[in-house]
Amino acid sequence: MNTNFNFGMFNETILNEIKDMLNPKAALYVVGGYMRDICFGKESFDIDFIVQNQNAIELAREFAEKT
């Protein structure tokens, strides 16, 4: 298993944009098939994540409006 994760430039940009939109008490966790693929060194474009301490629906809407 790969322990040196490479999220790829495109995905890293998206994750950083979402991270910048989080409130200070929120946490963002990347999960699911995306993490499985990254762990095995495969490219993946379907990012699944969980947001804690912030409304995920509102975050998704804000991100959609921004992009």
MOJOWO-V550826 format. One record per pair of residues at least 24 apart in sequence whose C-alpha atoms are under 10 Angstrom apart, sorted by the first residue. I is the first residue (numbers start at 1). J is the second residue. Records with the same first field share a line. If there is no record, write none. Layout:
# MOJOWO-V550826
I = J + J
This chain:
# MOJOWO-V550826
1 = 36 + 38 + 39 + 40 + 41
2 = 37 + 38 + 39 + 40 + 41 + 42
3 = 38 + 39 + 40 + 41
4 = 38 + 39 + 41
5 = 35 + 38 + 39 + 40 + 41
6 = 38 + 39 + 41 + 42 + 43
7 = 34 + 35 + 37 + 38 + 39 + 41 + 42 + 43 + 44 + 45
8 = 38 + 43 + 44 + 45
10 = 45
11 = 43 + 44 + 45 + 46 + 47
14 = 47 + 63 + 67
15 = 47 + 49
17 = 63 + 66 + 67
18 = 59 + 60 + 62 + 63
21 = 59 + 62 + 63
22 = 51 + 52 + 53 + 54 + 55 + 56 + 59
23 = 53 + 54 + 59
24 = 53 + 54
25 = 52 + 53 + 54
26 = 51 + 52 + 53 + 54 + 55
27 = 51 + 52 + 53 + 54
28 = 52 + 53 + 54 + 56
